[in-house]
């Protein structure tokens, strides 16, 4: 079974940033596309990254100060060499189970970007010069990092939806069955999950997510978020943190109710993604209510046995 990496999470229940006390948001901002790899003349095995961004342009001017940090993640081990002003210190922070390393970058206490620009070079060493920085985020000083942080871009979010779909489709030996094959259409898992309908429902949600500027980061000034309360929060990471064990348990169970509940849980996960990242500004008016409707219909992908089970449980609950 293919299962997405749910270990790459921040501890979301212990967030330390409090707006009233710190004047900081309880989240980080993705700056991955604000760095460029170049050659270095410092040493034979060194390489340089130029980091350049405008705090106003990336929507962090209202909270960023020299007490906050950048976190730079590499796809394989490297060693820090040197960095230019206004960097004060660079420390190895952690490494995940895939060998990706993260370094924390701090700023000089007398640094104040009066023109809102931050521009510096930072150099690392690696034996064969094949390492790449795969993520750069800026975070308030009070944001906790007990675990590896996964920054979700629109492409990664769509990939997460596809992987959730595969949790269910991988339960079917040989993949999605042909509707023209009666033997496949009556297999044990298919009678619990209508795999063709389930896949179709998720694909319809993905069509919405593939429209430009429906999935956006915190720099996008969204007027009509899918959910005003949870938009650009840690909502999806929070959901994943709370449900990762249950997702794995249900996806490895042969029990009827567990297989049926798996479809409901995946629908809830995709709903959490939309509530966290989706903006309706670019959707035609007639489509704005349809996204919610398409997500709510994912659970319609349950098969005959699931529907009979839930009807029986409803009757039992009504008589008790």
N, C-alpha and C positions, 0 to 999 in steps of 0.2 A: 504493500500500500504506500502511495506517496502522501507524505504529510508535511505541511509547511512548518517552518521553524518558529514555534511559538515561544522558544526560550529567549529570543532576542527582545526583551521587554524592559522598560523602566519599572521601578517600583512605584505604582501610581497611587497607592493608598497612603503613602507617607510624604506627599509633596509638601515642601517647606515654604514655598513662596506664598506670601499673603499680601494681597494688593494694599490693604489699609496700612500694613506695617512696613512693607518693603518697596511699594510702588513698582512691583515687578509682576509680569504674567507668570503663571505656573506652566510654562511650556517653552520650547526652543524653536528657533527659526532656521530653516534649511538655507544654507549659502553654498551648496555644492557647486553651483555653476558660477561662482565668484572667484574661482581659483584656476590658475593656468600652470601647467608643468613646463619647465624650461631646463636648459643645460646649466651645469654649475662648474665653475673653475676652481672651487675650493679644494677638491681632491678628485682622484681618478674615479672613485666609485660613488660620487655625490650627485645629487640632483636637486633642483630648486623648484619651489612652488611660489608663484606670486599670488598673493591674496589681495583683492581690491574690491571694495564696495562702498556704497554711500548709505549711511544709517537711515537717512530719510527715505531713500528709494526702496529699501528693503523693509520699511515700516517698523524699525526698532528705535528710532531716535527718541521716542517718548520715554523709553525705559533704559537704554543702554548707557553704561558708565564704565570707567576703567576697572571697576571691581568685578565685572562680568567676564565670562570665558568663551573662547572658541574651542571646539573639540574636532580634531582632524583624525579621520580613520583611514588606515591603509589596508590593502587587501592581503599583504604579507608582511613579515617582520622587517623593520627598519631601525636605524639609530639616528637620533637627533644630532645635528652638527652645530648649527648656528642660526640666528634669526636677527633681522634688522629692527630698528625702531618702528613702532612703539612697543614691540614685544619685550616683556620683562623676564619671563621664564617659560620654559616648555618642559613639561614633565610627562613621562610615560604614565598613562592612567589605567588601562586595562587591556585584556586580550580575550576575545570570545573563543568558542569551541571550534571555530573554523580557521583560527589563526589570524584573524583580523585584529590589528592593534590600533588603539586610540591614544592620542596625545592631547593633553590639555594645554592651551596657550593662554597665558595671562598677560596683562598689560601693565606698563609702568604707572606708578601711582600719580605721577604728574602729567599724565597724558589726557588731554581733552580735545577731541576732534571738533574744533571750532567750525570748520567748513563741512562737517559731517562725513568727511572722507577717511577711510582706513585703508592704508596701502603699505604692504610690507612684503619682503622676501623671507622665506624660511627654507633651510636646507637640511637634507637627510642623507644618510649613507645606506647603500644596499649592494650586496656583492655583484649581482648581474644586472642592476638597473631596470628590473622589470616590475618593481612595485609601483602601485598607483594609489593616489588618494581617492577613495570611493565615497567619502562623505565629509562635509564640513558644516557644522551647526554652531550657532551662537546661542548661549544659554545664560539666564540670570544666575548670579553667584549662589542663590539660595535653592537652585534646582537640584534634586538628589539624583545620584547616579550609582545605585548599588549594583545594577546589571547593565548589560550591553544595550545600547539604544538603537532602535531601528527607525530611520527617518523614512516616512512614507511619502513618496512622490505620486502623482497621478498614475504613472505607469505601474508602480509597485502595487497601488491599490487595485488596479484592474487585474494584475497578476494574482493578488490575494483572492479575488472573486473566482478566478479560473481554478485556483488550487482548491478552494472550498467545493467547487463543482466536482473536481476530480476525487475528493474524499468519497463521494457517493458513487460516481461512475466507475471507480476502481474496484468497487465491491462486486461488479458484474464481470465474471470471467469472459474474456474476449471483448470487453467494452460494451458500448451501447448496442442493444439488439436491433435487428431489422424488424420493422412492423409486418413485413410480409412472411416472416418465419414464425408459425404458430408454436413451435417447440420452444424457441427462445422467448416468446411473449408470455409463456406460462411458467418460466423458471421461478424458483423459490424466491429469489431476491426481487425479481420484477413484479411478483404479485404483492410484495410489500412496498415497493417504490416503483412508480411509473417513470422509469428512467428517461424515456424519450421526452415526456412532458416536463419532468424536473429539469432536464438539460435545456429545453426550450425556454422555460420560464427564466432561468438564470441568464441565458443569452439575450433575452429581451431587456433585462436590467443592464447588461453590459453595453447594449446599443446606446442607452442613455449616457452611461459613463464615458463613452468614446466621443461624445460631442465636445468640442473645444470649450474649455472654461466651465465645465460642469463640475469636474473635480479640480479644486484649486488649493493653493497653499495660503498661508496667513498674510502674504503680501497683496493678495487680491482683495480689492474693496468690494465685497459682496453686499448687495442691497437686499436680496431675497434668499437667505440661506435655507436649505431644506429643513433645518431645525435650528431656530434662533438660540435655543438654550445650550445645545451641545456643539454648535458649529465651531471648528478650529479649537476644540478642547482636546483632552486626552481620552475622549469617549470610546474610540475604537480600541486603543491600547488597553483601556480599563476593561472593556468587554472581553478581550482576548486573555488578559491576565486572569480574569475570574472564571473563564470557561475552557481554558486550554486542556485541563485534565478531563473534563467531561466530554469534550470533542474527541479526544483520543480514546476514551473508554467506549463511547457509543460506536465509534467507527470500527472498533475491534470486537464488537459484541454480535452474537447470532440471535439474540432475543428479539422477538417481534416488536415489542414496545420500544426497545432501544433503537432499532433501525428506524422506526416511525418518528421517534423523538429527535433523531439526528437531522432529519429534514427541517423540523421546526427550529432547531438550534442554528442551523446554517442560515435560515431565513433571518433569524435574529441578528446574526453576525453581519450579514450584508446590510441590514437595516442600520446597525451601528456605524458601518462605514459611511453610508449616506448621511446620517445625522452628523457625522464629524467633518466630512470633506465636501459634500455636494452643495453647489450653489445653483439656483434656478434662474439667474439673471439672463442667461443666454438661451433659455428654452422658450419656444413660443407659448403664449398664454394657454392654449388648448392642451399643451403637453405637461404643464407644471403639476397637475394633479395625477397624471398618469404614472409618474415614477413611483410614488407611494403605492399605487394600485398594483404595479408590476411586481414590486418587492413582496407585497402581501400575498401574491398568488404563487410564490415559490412553494409553499407548503401544499398546494394543490397537486404537486408531483408525487404525493403519497399514493401507493397502490391500493388495490381492493382490500387486502387484509388489514392495512392500517385504518382505512375508513371504517371497516366493520368493528375493529378494536375500539376506536374512539367513540363510536355510537354506543357500544356496549358499556364503556366506562361512564359515559354521560347518563345512561339509563340507571346504572348502579348508584351514581352520585345523587341522582334525583330521588331515588327511593330511600336513601339513607337519611 
